Structure formats: structure tokens, C-alpha cells
């Protein structure tokens, strides 16, 4: 069985830093579960745009979400700064499954004199790439596939991007 709770930062080759907002908190005082899916969308699409050259408004091919998941291990809340890690767990001909690890940023802990590398949540989704106009499944092009392959190789030198 895959124990997602044991994920480490080094399991993810690409990172995006995101600051939580006051409005992200729910009535229980932590970031609402629906916000996690916004974060997943942000890191995946940042990678597709910055590293794969995709333009969601102009690309001939787009990725449609066909399934998603999330497991929560510890709460995050405003004003936490989060480090989102991205990797690919499955790469098919026209589909890709992403996994996102949500970690509290080391900057958040320094402010409180705490230290932790424990993952707070692990989630993600599967994209099937389709032609923009017809919505028919299509194989990934070489640039997209080769850049997604980099996320599947588990290289421990994370790139950092800011949100």
C-alpha cells in the first residue's frame, strides 16, 4: 500500500510557493478542502504553461480532468505559506496523473520557531489531453511529453516558482 503520509519534499521535482489568504480559512479555522484543489490546479497549470509551453486559451490540445483525489494529514491555515510539490505518477499516451504534496513553507515555521518537513496533504488528478475544438482524445506532443517525463523521473533538484 502506498503511504502518502510519508512523502518528503525530495519526492517532488518541481515546487510552487503559495501564500494562503484569509478567505481560504473555513469556519473551523483551517484552509477549506476545496481550496486544496485550487492549489493543485495552480501548480499543474503553472508547470504546463512555464515548462511545457501550453497556452490554455490558444493551444490546439488541452488537458481535461477525469479524476481527482486528496488525502489530508494535518491542517494548514492563514497566514501559512505553502510549498506545493509536483510529480507525475503515471504517464500514458494521452493521459497523465499528477501528484501534489502540500507542505508548510520553512519560512512559516521560522516565524514560529518550529521545524517540520511533514506533508500536510497529498492529492492530484488525471488529465486526458484532447483536441481543443473536437474534445477527442489525442496523443501528447513531444515537448509536452518530454517535460512531463521530467516530473516522472524524480530528480531531487526542485525548481522554485512563486504564486
N, C-alpha and C positions, 0 to 999 in steps of 0.2 A: 504494500500500500504506500502511496505517495504522501509523505508527511509534509504538507506545505508550511506548517508552522515552524519548520526547521530551516526555511530559506534564509540565505545570507546575502548581503549586498554583492558579494563576489559571484553569485549565481546569475547576475544580470549585467549584460554588456553595455547597456545604454541607460542613462538616467536623465530625468527631468525634475527640476526642483519647482515646487508649487507652494504658495502661501495659502493657508486656509483663510476664509473670510468669516466674519461674524455671522452672516446669514447662512453659512454652511451648518452651523450647530442646530440641532433639533431641540425639542422640549426636554430631552434627557441630558442635555449639556455636552453632547459629542456630535461629531460630523455624521450627518444622516447617511444611511446606507446608499441612497440614490446618488449622493454626491460622489461616492467612490466610482460609480460608472462614468460620471463626467470626467473624473481624473484619468480613468482608463482610456477614454476616448481622446483626451488631450495628449497623452504620451504617444499613443499609437499614431494619431494623425500628425503630430509633430515629427515623428520619425519618418512617416511616409512622405511628408512634404519636404523636410530638410535633407533626408538621406536618399530617398528614392525618386525625387523629382516629380511627385504626384501633385496635381493641382485639382482639387475636388470639383471646381467649377468648370474646368476645361479638359480634363483627362478623358481619353476615349474609354478607359476602363476605371471602374470604381470598386471598392470593397463593400459588400453588404454583410451586416452582422446576421449570422444564422443561429448562433447560440452564445450564451454568456454564463459566467459563474462568479461567485465571490465567497470567500471564507474569511470571517472576521476573528481576530485573535486578541486584540487589545484596542481600546478606543483612542481616537485622535480627536482633537478639539481646537477651535480657535483659541489662541493665536499660533498654533503649531505650524512650523514649516515642514513640509514633507518632501522626501526624496522618493520618487517613483522609479522603480527599476523595470526594464522591459527585456523580455527574451521571447524567442519563438520555440514552442514545444512540439509543433508538427508543421511540416511544410509539404503540401501536396502540389499537384499540377496547377490547380486554380484556387486552392484554399490555403489558409494559414491560420494556425491557432497561436495566439499571443498569451503570455502570462505577465502580469504586472505585480510586483511586490511593492507594498506601501510601507515605508519606513519613516520614523520621525527623523528629521534632519539633525545632524550633530550640532548645528547652531541652536536648535531648540533646546537641546539638553545642556549646552554650555551656559545658557541663561539661567538654568535651574540647578546647575552643578550636578547633573545626572549624566549617566553614560549608559547607552543601550544600543545594540545592533539588532534587536529582535524585530522581526517583521510584524506589522500591525494587522495587515490584511493581504491576502493573495487572491487575485481574480484575473479575469480576462475574457476574451471572446474569440470566436472563429469568424473570419472574413471569407466569403467566397467572392472572387473577382468576376465581374460581369461587364459586358459592353454597356456603356452609359445609356445609349439610346434603346437597345432591344432588351436589356436586362438579362441576356443569356450568358450563362457561364462561359468563361474564356480562360485559356492558359495565361499565366503571368508572363510578362515580357522579361527579357534578360536582365535589365537594370534592376527592376523590382525584385526579381527572384534572387539575384546575387547579393543585394543589400539586405534582404530578409534572411538569407543564409548566414550572414554575419551575426545575426541575433541568435541563430541556432547553434553556432559553434562555441558558445560560452567563453568568449575571450574576456578575461578579468580586467581589462583596462577600460573602465567606463568613460563614455563621453558625457559631458555635462551640458545641459541646456536649461535655460530659465523660462518659467512661465509666469 
